[in-house]
């Protein structure tokens, strides 16, 4: 792609729309005004969820935008607004395929049993980002360990001892 041509046309909605339909991440070269155009950003995200990085902050608070981005690039939850990182539906969808999303979830959602279970089922070692209460939850610990044996080392000492004594019985 010709960067000079992109720069010359960064305010041209029709031009940028055609460009991002081919390669979503070229949203980076759009003007700030176009990065805040929901229709244009949606088209970029349909092509590549990673284009979320270049959307305006306002659109990073738009649930529809975030849900489309995380569908193909769940790790992009890191770009979402704090409001979205507190949205149970969004985080639940995200941790299903990307357990690491628990890291970006609000404190309240790190204490949500269903979210934490889904996250550790996908990536056991992410248990380290669960709330203190859920880090001590035996059922969640077992799910995490079944997914990744290394999760055992991240558990509180008392819970590790309890699980070891059950294994040795």
C-alpha positions in Angstrom: 0.0 0.0 0.0 1.3 3.4 -0.9 1.6 5.3 2.3 1.8 8.7 0.6 -1.5 8.0 -1.1 -3.0 7.0 2.3 -1.7 10.2 3.9 -3.2 12.3 1.0 -6.6 10.6 1.4 -6.8 10.2 5.2 -9.9 12.4 5.3 -11.5 10.8 2.3 -14.2 8.5 3.8 -14.9 6.6 0.6 -11.2 6.0 -0.1 -10.4 4.9 3.5 -13.6 2.7 3.6 -12.4 0.8 0.5 -8.9 0.5 1.9 -10.0 -0.9 5.3 -12.3 -3.4 3.6 -9.2 -4.9 2.1 -6.9 -4.5 5.1 -8.5 -3.5 8.3 -5.4 -2.3 10.1 -4.9 0.4 7.6 -7.4 2.3 9.8 -4.2 3.5 11.4 -3.7 5.9 8.5 -7.3 7.4 8.7 -7.9 10.9 10.1 -9.0 11.1 13.8 -12.4 12.0 12.5 -12.7 8.8 10.4 -11.3 6.7 13.3 -14.4 7.8 15.2 -16.8 6.9 12.3 -18.6 3.8 13.5 -19.6 2.5 10.1 -16.0 2.8 8.9 -14.5 1.2 12.0 -17.1 -1.7 11.8 -15.9 -2.4 8.2 -12.3 -2.4 9.3 -13.1 -4.8 12.1 -15.0 -7.1 9.8 -11.8 -7.5 7.9 -9.4 -7.6 10.9 -10.4 -7.4 14.6 -6.9 -6.1 15.4 -7.9 -2.8 13.7 -9.6 -2.0 17.1 -6.2 -0.6 18.2 -6.7 2.4 15.9 -10.4 3.2 16.6 -11.2 6.3 18.6 -11.5 6.1 22.4 -15.2 6.8 22.1 -15.7 3.7 19.9 -13.5 1.6 22.3 -16.5 2.1 24.7 -19.0 0.8 22.2 -20.1 -2.7 23.0 -21.0 -3.6 19.4 -17.5 -2.5 18.2 -15.8 -4.5 21.0 -17.8 -7.6 20.4 -17.0 -7.6 16.7 -13.3 -7.1 17.4 -13.0 -9.9 20.0 -14.8 -12.3 17.7 -11.7 -12.7 15.5 -9.0 -11.1 17.8 -10.0 -11.7 21.5 -6.8 -10.3 22.8 -7.9 -6.8 21.6 -10.0 -6.6 24.8 -6.9 -4.8 26.0 -7.9 -1.8 24.0 -11.4 -1.6 25.4 -12.5 1.1 27.7 -12.8 0.4 31.5 -16.6 0.5 31.0 -16.4 -2.4 28.6 -13.8 -4.3 30.8 -16.6 -4.2 33.4 -19.2 -5.6 31.1 -20.0 -9.2 32.1 -21.3 -10.3 28.7 -18.2 -9.0 26.9 -15.7 -10.5 29.3 -17.6 -13.8 29.4 -17.5 -14.1 25.6 -13.9 -13.2 25.6 -12.5 -15.6 28.2 -14.3 -18.5 26.5 -11.6 -18.4 23.7 -9.0 -16.3 25.4 -8.5 -17.0 29.1 -5.9 -14.2 29.4 -8.8 -11.7 29.1 -9.3 -12.2 32.8 -6.2 -10.1 33.2 -8.1 -7.1 31.6 -11.4 -7.7 33.4 -12.5 -5.4 36.2 -11.9 -6.4 39.8 -15.6 -7.2 40.2 -15.5 -9.6 37.2 -12.3 -11.3 38.5 -14.5 -12.3 41.4 -17.3 -13.8 39.2 -17.2 -17.5 39.5 -18.5 -18.3 36.0 -16.0 -15.9 34.3 -13.1 -17.3 36.3 -14.1 -20.9 35.6 -14.3 -20.3 31.9 -11.0 -18.4 31.9 -9.0 -21.1 33.7 -10.7 -23.8 31.6 -9.1 -22.0 28.6 -5.8 -21.1 30.3 -5.1 -22.6 33.7 -2.3 -20.3 34.8 -4.6 -17.3 34.4 -5.9 -18.3 37.9 -3.3 -15.9 39.3 -5.6 -13.0 38.2 -8.7 -14.3 40.0 -9.9 -12.6 43.1 -8.4 -13.8 46.4 -11.7 -15.4 47.2 -11.7 -17.4 44.0 -8.0 -18.2 44.1 -8.9 -20.2 47.2 -11.8 -22.0 45.5 -11.0 -25.7 45.3 -13.2 -26.4 42.3 -11.7 -23.6 40.2 -8.2 -24.7 41.3 -8.8 -28.2 40.0 -10.1 -26.9 36.7 -7.0 -24.7 36.3 -4.7 -27.6 37.2 -6.4 -29.9 34.7 -5.8 -27.3 32.0 -2.2 -26.6 33.0 -0.3 -28.4 35.8 1.7 -25.2 36.4 -1.4 -23.6 37.9 -0.8 -25.6 41.0 2.2 -23.5 41.9 0.1 -20.3 41.7 -2.3 -21.5 44.4 -2.2 -20.4 48.0 -0.1 -22.7 50.2 -3.0 -23.9 52.2 -4.9 -25.0 49.1 -1.9 -26.7 47.6 -1.4 -28.6 50.9 -5.0 -29.7 50.9 -4.9 -30.9 47.3 -1.6 -32.7 47.9 -3.0 -34.5 51.0 -6.1 -35.6 49.0 -3.8 -37.0 46.3 -1.7 -38.9 48.8 -4.7 -40.4 50.6 
